[in-house]
Amino acid sequence: MAYFSRYFDVVGLDFSMGMCCRASSNFANFGVSNVFVKQGDLRNIPFENESFDVVVCLSVIDHIPTSKEREKVVQELFRVAKHGA
């Protein structure tokens, strides 16, 4: 995320509040001010439809336990991405 923050405002989402706090602290320590980290569940992403120009999901879907839940995650990722993104 730090790489992308050089060019864009960045939003990170993590299921663990502890990891969100850790990430926020790390970004602050490195002087990165345009990264916002929010606690949430990819199966129900806490953002409005078409909120993001780009959506990136790395090393996460393989940790979702069932195919039905993985399908829901993909639907949510598409929901929050702007059309044409």
C-alpha positions in Angstrom: 0.0 0.0 0.0 2.9 2.4 0.7 3.9 2.2 -3.0 0.5 3.1 -4.2 0.2 5.9 -1.7 2.8 7.8 -3.6 0.3 8.2 -6.4 -3.2 7.8 -4.9 -5.2 8.0 -1.7 -5.4 4.4 -0.4 -7.9 2.6 1.7 -7.0 -0.7 3.4 -9.4 -3.2 4.9 -8.6 -5.9 7.4 -10.7 -8.2 9.5 -8.5 -7.7 12.5 -8.8 -4.5 14.4 -5.3 -5.2 15.8 -3.8 -5.4 12.4 -5.6 -2.2 11.4 -4.1 -0.4 14.3 -0.7 -1.8 13.6 -0.9 -0.8 9.9 -2.1 2.7 10.8 0.8 3.1 13.2 3.3 1.9 10.7 2.1 4.3 8.0 2.1 7.2 10.5 5.7 6.3 11.6 6.8 6.5 7.9 5.0 9.8 7.4 2.4 8.3 5.0 -0.7 10.4 5.5 -3.0 9.4 2.7 -3.6 5.8 3.7 -6.8 5.0 5.7 -7.1 1.6 7.3 -10.6 0.3 8.3 -11.7 -2.8 10.0 -14.2 -4.9 8.1 -15.2 -8.1 6.5 -14.7 -8.7 2.8 -18.0 -10.6 2.7 -19.8 -7.3 3.6 -17.4 -4.5 2.7 -18.4 -1.4 4.7 -18.4 1.1 1.7 -21.0 2.3 -0.7 -21.4 0.9 -4.2 -18.8 2.2 -6.7 -16.6 3.8 -4.0 -13.2 3.0 -5.6 -11.4 3.6 -8.9 -9.3 0.5 -8.3 -9.8 -2.5 -6.1 -6.9 -4.8 -5.2 -7.2 -8.0 -3.1 -3.9 -9.8 -2.4 -3.4 -13.1 -0.6 -6.9 -13.1 1.0 -9.4 -15.1 -1.0 -7.5 -18.3 -0.5 -8.1 -17.9 3.3 -11.9 -17.7 2.9 -13.2 -21.1 3.9 -16.0 -21.9 1.5 -16.7 -21.4 -2.2 -20.0 -19.7 -1.4 -18.1 -17.2 0.8 -15.4 -16.7 -1.8 -18.1 -15.9 -4.4 -19.6 -13.3 -2.0 -16.2 -11.7 -1.6 -15.8 -11.4 -5.3 -19.3 -9.9 -5.6 -18.4 -7.4 -2.9 -15.2 -6.4 -4.6 -17.0 -5.8 -7.9 -19.8 -3.9 -6.0 -17.4 -1.3 -4.5 -15.4 -0.9 -7.7 -16.6 1.9 -10.1 -18.0 0.5 -13.3 -15.2 0.3 -15.9 -12.5 0.1 -13.2 
